[in-house]
Amino acid sequence: MTYTVVTGAAGFIGSRLVEGLNRRGITSVIAVDNLAHADKFRNLAACEIADYVDHAQFLDQLERFEGAVAAVFHQGACSDTMETDGRYMLDNNYTYSKRLLEWCQEEEVPFLYASSASVYGAGPEFREDRRCEKPLNVYGYSKFLFDQLVRRQLSERTAQIAGLRYFNVYGPNEAHKGRMASVAYHAYHQLLGGGSVKLFVGSGGYGDGEQKRDFVYVDDVVEVNLWLLENPGVAGVFNCGTGRAQSFNELAAAVINAVQGSRLGVKEMVAKGLLEYIAFPAGLADKYQSYTQADLARLRAAGYAREFRPVEAGVAAYVAELRKT
């Protein structure tokens, strides 16, 4: 039997990826994660896997998987952009990834991994180019550092190596992320719990709630990962977003309208008290990306043609899923 390894398998994107693999008939999945926060198990409860291995033990057990792995999806990482322990961040996101990549190259196994749009910092360009990469925090730096390692190895690779720089991903299975869950998740629960959605006041030259991000639905992210699996000749570092920037106001409006079945505009929502603006927490404003938009030229040139859902369609699908829980 050959296995497909998914690290971060009980997490947000990882668990949706396991579901995607299952839909394609792939059930021999080795799920790797850290269940110190046990509630994440719910994300895998409906999935079919062959085995579970703890994140801290997996590297020491690689020998038993020699000759038996078809591909590795490396989604596991510390993704807290407010984490200040640089040693912890680099050990999790760089050193661990480096060792797993080395093993995949020794085994000639495709290595598909999660990078992040945080490598671009404040922008203004979001293109897979060294000149555009200026991370604002140690999380972004850890992802940038590993991308640089990958770039140096591409010309001598023994198997596929492909990284996806995720932009602002939202969708089902992110509840365990707490304060790091998406704005869409928090907006939904704020609306149900307190009757209004709260966004940050203006920053970076943008008005209240008018900061723009490239919000991408999690199942669209999964589709890109599975496309890479089906196209082993594609290698490199690629942006993974919709290619369009939409405002936080647009996202909040999509949530409110999906929940209420209405067609209100932002001004109407503010007037009705459904949408409010709050100050930034201390220490966040100077590390905040006020604008992101994925440049998809490289991904499209590699052959990925599928369209990504705009916020309105993605949020509607997400709210439908949230209502089931």
Secondary structure, 3 states (H helix, E strand, C coil): CCEEEEECCCCHHHHHHHHHHHHCCCCCEEEEECCCCHHHHHHCCCCCCCEEEEHHHHHHHHHHHCCCEEEEEECCCCCCCCCCCHHHHHHHHHHHHHHHHHHHHHHCCCEEEEEEHHHHCCCCCCCCCHHHCCCCCHHHHHHHHHHHHHHHHHHHCCCCEEEEEECEEECCCCHHHHHHCCHHHHHHHHHHHHCCEEEECCCCCCCCCCCEECEEEHHHHHHHHHHHHHCCCCCEEEEECCCCCEEHHHHHHHHHHHHHCCCCCHHHHHHCCCEEEECCCCCCHHHCCCECCCCCHHHHHCCCCCCCCCHHHHHHHHHHHHCCC
